[in-house]
Amino acid sequence: MLTYTLDRAAPVSLYEQLYRCIKADVIRGALTEGEKLPSKRALAGHLEISVVTVENAYDQLAAEGYIRSEEKRGYFVCPVEGAARPAAVAPSPTELREPEQRRWFLDFVTNATAAEYFPFDTWARLMRRTILEKSTDLLRSTPSTGALELRQAIAAWLRAFRGLSVSPSQIILGAGTESLYSLLIRLLGRGKCYAVEDPGYGKIAQIYDSDGVAVRRIGLDGAGLSVEALRRSGADVVHISPSHHYPTGIVMPVGRRQELLRWAGEREGRYVLEDDYDSEFRFVGRPIPTLFSADEQGRVIYLNTFSKTIAPSIRVSYMILPPRLLGEYRRRLGFYACPVSSFEQYTLAAFLAQGHYEHHLNRMKTRYHQKRDTVIAAIRAGLPRSEIMEQDAGLHFLVRLDTALPDDELQRRAAAKGLRLALLSDYHSDPRQAPPHVLVVNYSGIQTERLAEGLRRLNDILEGNDHV
């Protein structure tokens, strides 16, 4: 008779426990091919459980092919090869546990939006109005490219503040720029070779790698991505951030931009992906003209997001396709549903069209300018031998630290003190090619009230007084 210990207090049902026990015995050979199982009534009496519990377990085993039922004879073990049908391994508690987010005393890496910066009152009012005025539209699916109202509002904003004259039909909405990168791979082709900046924002290369396309990492010089190296790489598509390169802060000059456009026009099928991710936060002079606006051959695809200017949780990004790609997009990818909630789309459309976005952006620029200056002043006082660099690079800047510690050791010691650091070497495919000891300061999420103490801890490390 089969004997198993079943736990009535366990979160798993009795029939599930019995099913797993018998299945395990079949797989490991304790129950052999052709062996007859006890009758449902006999096994239920032996284990002191209900007949229904045994019946449910037997039915599941029979459905999966571990046992078979023969009329008026009973249940018999089926032939099962252990190697072909390994036992299912339940995930361990560690695997089921959500990864814990470490709480840092001071985080120089994460660009977060402070709660007091978000226009909650305005956003809530627009959401209520959206429910009242767009109740019917909210229950319908939007076009694959996104709600027309939002695309019209984006086109009007770009015309007024970025000097871009585009049709709403050229604008494609996405749930974050990552989703747009994957769409572009499907549009432009997996057979193409994609180039990215090196150093650069690592997630871009990771997305291309995960989509199974060839990726080339192209080095930079003082003017940005090297077009000479780009030619040697054999790439067909290049992903760049010419207005505010991350993390170096380089602004690509007009001569290099013209050279890049010439490269794109030299061969059919070449394209430039212009990632304009935080160009709105330029504190000196006018916004840098886009590469898209200078393109006369239809080889530049423009990408931007509201995650930086409003909040990371506003997962609304967009791309602008040149007219030459619109027909191809509709033919090949027009069946995709727009991944952005229609509720969020109509709310954002009103936020833009009614002037709230412009007001919010002007307020944020003032606040971030003030915060940047506060952080820089604190660093100059707390790290007196450091050198501030690229302070006009949007929501980050660089600091050259005075230390002989290798970058990885510096980060290890800082982490032990509750400080999260990003160094320029983290953004190079080969860290040995990076200038050492250059800290990348993403300042929008820094808690200024902790800054003096955090810098004191960092200075102790630089001075060798941390005793780690």
C-alpha positions in Angstrom: 0.0 0.0 0.0 1.2 3.5 -0.8 2.1 5.4 2.3 2.7 9.2 2.3 2.6 11.8 5.0 0.1 14.5 4.0 0.0 17.8 5.8 -3.6 19.2 6.3 -2.1 22.5 7.5 0.0 23.0 4.4 -1.0 25.8 1.9 -1.1 23.1 -0.8 -4.3 21.0 -1.0 -4.3 17.3 0.0 -5.0 16.1 -3.6 -2.0 18.2 -4.9 0.3 16.7 -2.2 -0.8 13.2 -3.1 -0.5 13.9 -6.8 3.1 15.1 -6.3 4.1 12.1 -4.2 2.8 9.5 -6.6 4.3 11.4 -9.6 7.7 11.6 -7.9 7.6 7.8 -7.2 6.7 7.1 -10.9 9.6 9.2 -12.1 12.3 7.9 -9.8 11.1 4.3 -10.5 9.7 3.4 -7.1 6.5 2.7 -8.9 7.3 0.6 -12.0 5.7 0.4 -15.4 2.5 -1.7 -15.4 2.3 -1.7 -11.6 -1.3 -1.5 -10.3 -2.2 1.3 -7.9 -4.4 0.8 -4.9 -8.1 1.4 -5.5 -9.4 4.9 -4.7 -11.4 3.7 -1.8 -8.6 1.5 -0.4 -6.0 4.3 -0.6 -8.4 6.9 0.9 -9.0 4.6 3.9 -5.2 3.9 4.3 -4.3 7.6 4.2 -7.4 8.7 6.1 -8.5 11.1 3.4 -11.6 11.4 1.2 -12.2 9.3 -1.9 -12.7 12.5 -3.8 -9.1 13.6 -2.9 -7.7 10.4 -4.3 -9.9 10.6 -7.4 -8.7 14.1 -8.1 -5.0 13.1 -7.8 -5.5 10.0 -10.0 -7.3 12.0 -12.6 -4.5 14.6 -12.8 -1.9 11.9 -13.1 -3.9 10.2 -15.8 -4.3 13.5 -17.7 -0.5 14.0 -17.7 0.2 10.4 -18.8 1.8 9.1 -15.6 -0.9 6.5 -15.0 -3.7 5.0 -17.1 -7.2 3.8 -16.2 -8.5 0.4 -17.4 -12.2 -0.2 -17.1 -13.1 -2.6 -14.3 -9.4 -3.2 -13.6 -8.1 -0.1 -12.0 -5.2 2.2 -12.4 -1.7 1.2 -13.8 1.6 3.0 -14.0 2.6 4.1 -17.5 6.1 3.9 -19.0 8.0 7.2 -18.2 11.6 7.9 -18.9 13.1 10.0 -16.1 15.5 11.8 -18.4 12.6 12.7 -20.8 10.3 13.8 -18.1 12.3 15.2 -15.2 10.5 15.9 -11.9 9.1 19.4 -11.7 11.2 21.3 -9.2 9.3 23.7 -7.1 10.9 27.2 -6.9 12.8 27.8 -3.6 11.6 30.5 -1.3 14.7 32.5 -2.3 13.7 32.4 -6.0 10.1 33.4 -5.2 11.2 36.4 -3.1 11.2 39.8 -4.8 14.7 41.3 -5.1 15.2 43.7 -2.3 15.9 47.4 -3.1 18.8 48.5 -1.0 18.2 51.8 0.9 21.2 54.0 0.4 22.1 56.9 2.7 23.0 58.9 -0.4 22.4 57.8 -4.0 24.4 59.5 -6.8 23.0 57.2 -9.4 19.2 57.3 -9.5 17.6 60.3 -11.2 14.3 60.3 -9.2 11.6 63.0 -9.2 10.8 64.4 -5.7 7.2 64.2 -4.7 7.0 67.9 -4.2 8.0 68.5 -7.8 5.2 66.6 -9.4 2.0 68.6 -10.2 -0.4 66.3 -8.4 -3.2 68.9 -8.1 -3.2 69.7 -11.9 -2.8 66.0 -12.9 -5.6 64.9 -10.6 -7.9 67.6 -12.0 -7.1 66.6 -15.6 -7.7 62.9 -14.8 -11.2 63.7 -13.3 -12.0 65.7 -16.4 -10.8 62.9 -18.7 -13.1 60.5 -17.0 -16.1 62.9 -17.4 -15.4 64.1 -21.0 -13.7 61.0 -22.5 -15.8 58.2 -21.0 -16.7 56.7 -24.3 -13.2 57.1 -25.8 -11.6 55.5 -22.7 -13.5 52.2 -23.5 -12.2 52.1 -27.1 -8.8 51.0 -28.2 -6.6 53.8 -29.6 -4.9 53.5 -33.0 -1.7 51.5 -33.0 0.3 54.7 -33.2 -1.5 56.3 -30.2 -4.4 58.6 -29.5 -4.6 61.3 -32.2 -5.2 64.0 -29.6 -1.9 63.3 -27.9 0.0 63.0 -31.1 -1.4 66.4 -32.2 -0.4 67.9 -28.8 3.1 66.5 -29.1 3.4 67.9 -32.7 2.3 71.3 -31.5 4.8 71.3 -28.7 7.7 70.3 -30.9 6.8 73.0 -33.4 6.7 75.7 -30.8 9.6 74.7 -28.6 11.9 72.4 -30.6 11.5 73.9 -34.1 10.3 70.6 -35.5 7.5 70.7 -38.1 6.1 67.2 -38.2 2.7 65.6 -38.9 0.9 63.8 -36.1 0.8 60.8 -38.4 4.6 60.6 -38.1 4.5 60.2 -34.3 4.4 56.7 -32.8 3.7 56.4 -29.0 5.4 53.7 -26.8 5.4 52.6 -23.2 8.9 53.9 -22.6 11.7 54.2 -25.1 12.7 50.5 -24.6 9.5 49.4 -26.3 10.3 51.7 -29.2 13.8 50.3 -29.6 12.3 46.9 -30.1 9.7 48.2 -32.6 12.5 49.9 -34.6 14.4 46.6 -34.8 11.3 45.0 -36.3 10.9 47.9 -38.7 14.5 48.4 -39.8 15.4 44.7 -39.7 17.2 42.2 -37.5 19.7 41.6 -40.2 21.2 45.1 -39.8 24.1 46.0 -37.6 23.3 48.5 -34.8 25.9 50.9 -33.4 25.8 52.5 -29.9 28.0 55.1 -28.2 30.9 53.8 -26.0 30.8 55.0 -23.3 27.0 55.2 -23.2 23.8 54.3 -21.4 24.2 50.6 -21.0 20.6 49.6 -21.2 20.5 50.6 -24.9 23.1 48.0 -25.9 21.5 45.4 -23.6 18.2 45.8 -25.4 19.8 45.4 -28.8 21.7 42.4 -27.5 18.6 40.8 -26.1 16.8 41.3 -29.4 19.4 39.2 -31.1 20.9 41.8 -33.4 24.5 42.6 -34.1 25.8 45.5 -32.0 28.9 47.6 -32.4 30.2 49.9 -29.7 31.7 53.0 -31.2 34.2 55.2 -29.3 33.9 58.9 -28.8 36.3 61.8 -29.3 35.9 65.5 -28.2 33.1 66.0 -30.7 31.1 62.9 -29.8 30.7 59.6 -31.7 33.5 59.0 -34.2 32.1 58.8 -37.7 35.4 57.4 -38.9 35.1 54.5 -36.4 31.4 54.1 -37.4 32.4 53.6 -41.0 35.0 51.0 -40.1 32.4 49.1 -37.9 30.2 48.2 -40.9 27.1 49.3 -38.9 23.8 50.2 -40.7 22.0 52.0 -37.9 23.5 54.2 -35.2 21.9 55.2 -31.9 23.2 58.5 -30.5 22.3 61.3 -28.1 23.8 64.4 -29.7 22.3 67.1 -27.6 23.3 65.7 -24.2 25.5 62.7 -24.4 25.2 60.4 -21.3 27.4 60.2 -19.4 30.2 62.4 -20.8 27.9 65.5 -21.4 29.3 66.1 -24.9 27.2 68.3 -27.2 27.8 67.2 -30.8 28.9 70.2 -32.8 27.4 71.0 -36.2 30.4 69.8 -38.2 30.1 66.3 -36.7 26.4 66.3 -37.2 26.8 67.0 -40.9 29.4 64.3 -41.1 27.0 61.8 -39.5 24.2 62.8 -42.0 26.6 62.3 -44.9 27.4 58.8 -43.5 23.7 58.0 -43.4 23.2 59.1 -47.0 26.1 57.2 -48.5 24.2 53.9 -48.6 20.6 52.8 -48.8 19.2 51.4 -45.5 21.3 53.5 -43.2 19.5 55.3 -40.3 20.4 57.5 -37.3 18.3 57.1 -34.2 18.4 60.5 -32.4 17.7 60.0 -28.7 16.8 63.5 -27.3 16.1 62.1 -23.8 16.7 65.2 -21.6 17.4 68.1 -24.0 14.7 70.1 -22.3 17.0 70.7 -19.3 19.6 73.0 -20.9 20.4 75.8 -18.5 22.7 77.9 -20.8 21.6 79.3 -24.1 18.9 78.1 -26.5 18.0 74.4 -27.0 20.4 72.7 -29.4 18.6 72.2 -32.8 17.8 68.5 -33.5 19.6 66.4 -36.0 16.1 65.5 -37.3 15.5 69.1 -38.3 18.7 69.2 -40.4 18.0 65.9 -42.1 16.9 66.3 -45.8 17.1 62.7 -46.8 14.7 61.1 -44.3 17.4 59.1 -42.5 16.9 60.3 -38.9 14.4 58.9 -36.5 13.8 61.1 -33.5 13.0 59.6 -30.0 12.0 61.4 -26.8 10.2 60.6 -23.5 8.2 62.3 -20.8 9.8 60.1 -18.1 12.5 62.7 -17.5 10.5 65.8 -17.7 7.4 64.7 -15.7 8.2 61.5 -13.7 9.8 58.1 -14.4 6.4 56.4 -13.8 4.9 58.3 -16.7 5.8 55.6 -19.2 5.0 57.6 -22.3 7.6 58.0 -25.0 7.4 58.7 -28.7 9.3 58.5 -31.9 9.0 60.4 -35.1 9.5 58.5 -38.3 10.6 60.2 -41.6 7.9 60.0 -44.3 9.8 57.4 -46.2 9.3 54.9 -43.4 5.6 55.5 -42.6 4.2 53.2 -45.2 6.5 50.4 -44.2 5.6 50.9 -40.6 1.9 50.7 -41.3 2.2 47.7 -43.5 4.5 45.6 -41.2 3.7 46.8 -37.7 0.3 48.5 -37.9 -1.3 45.5 -36.3 0.4 46.2 -32.9 -1.8 47.7 -30.2 -0.6 50.9 -28.6 0.8 49.8 -25.2 0.1 53.1 -23.4 -3.2 53.4 -21.4 -5.7 55.5 -23.2 -6.5 57.1 -19.8 -2.9 58.3 -19.5 -2.8 59.4 -23.1 -5.8 61.7 -22.9 -4.7 63.1 -19.6 -1.2 63.9 -21.0 -2.8 65.4 -24.1 -4.7 67.9 -22.0 -1.6 68.6 -19.9 0.2 69.6 -23.0 -2.6 71.3 -24.9 -3.6 73.5 -22.0 -0.1 74.8 -21.3 0.5 72.9 -18.1 3.5 71.1 -19.5 5.2 74.3 -20.4 4.6 75.8 -17.0 5.7 72.6 -15.3 8.9 72.4 -17.4 9.8 76.0 -16.7 9.4 75.4 -13.0 11.4 72.2 -13.1 14.2 73.9 -15.0 14.4 76.6 -12.3 14.4 74.0 -9.5 16.9 71.7 -11.1 19.2 74.6 -11.9 19.1 75.6 -8.2 19.6 72.0 -7.1 22.5 71.5 -9.4 24.2 74.7 -8.0 23.5 73.5 -4.5 25.1 70.1 -5.1 28.1 71.6 -6.9 28.7 74.0 -4.0 28.5 71.2 -1.5 30.9 69.1 -3.5 33.4 71.9 -3.7 33.2 72.4 0.0 33.1 68.7 1.0 35.6 67.4 -1.6 38.0 70.3 -1.9 40.5 68.6 -4.3 37.9 67.4 -6.7 37.3 68.9 -10.2 33.7 69.6 -11.5 33.3 68.9 -15.2 30.4 69.1 -17.7 28.1 71.0 -15.3 25.9 72.0 -18.2 25.1 68.4 -19.2 21.5 68.3 -18.2 20.5 66.3 -15.2 24.0 65.1 -14.5 27.6 66.3 -14.3 31.1 64.8 -13.8 33.5 65.0 -10.8 37.1 64.0 -11.1 38.1 62.6 -7.6 41.5 62.9 -6.1 42.3 59.3 -5.2 44.6 56.4 -6.2 42.0 53.8 -5.4 40.8 51.7 -8.3 37.2 52.4 -9.3 35.8 49.1 -8.2 37.5 49.4 -4.8 36.2 53.0 -4.4 32.7 51.8 -5.1 33.0 48.9 -2.7 34.2 51.2 0.1 31.5 53.7 -0.7 28.8 51.1 -0.6 30.0 50.0 2.9 29.3 53.6 3.9 25.9 53.7 2.4 26.9 55.6 -0.7 25.9 54.5 -4.2 28.4 55.7 -6.8 28.4 55.5 -10.6 31.8 56.0 -12.2 32.6 56.8 -15.8 34.3 53.4 -16.2 30.9 51.7 -15.5 29.7 53.1 -18.9 32.6 51.8 -21.0 32.5 48.4 -22.6 36.2 48.1 -21.6 36.6 49.9 -18.2 40.4 50.1 -18.8 39.7 52.7 -21.6 38.0 55.0 -19.2 39.7 57.9 -17.3 39.8 56.7 -13.7 38.1 58.2 -10.6 35.5 60.2 -12.6 32.2 60.3 -10.7 28.9 60.6 -12.6 26.6 62.7 -10.4 22.9 62.3 -11.2 21.7 65.0 -9.0 17.9 65.2 -9.5 17.2 62.5 -6.9 19.9 63.5 -4.3 18.6 64.3 -0.9 20.3 67.6 -0.2 19.8 67.4 3.6 22.1 64.3 3.6 24.6 65.7 1.2 27.1 67.2 3.7 27.3 64.0 5.7 27.5 61.8 2.6 30.3 63.9 1.1 32.1 63.7 4.5 32.0 59.9 4.3 33.2 60.0 0.7 36.0 62.3 1.6 37.1 60.0 4.4 37.4 57.3 1.8 39.5 59.5 -0.5 41.7 60.5 2.5 42.1 56.9 3.6 40.3 57.5 6.9 37.4 55.1 6.3 39.0 52.1 8.0 37.2 49.6 5.7 
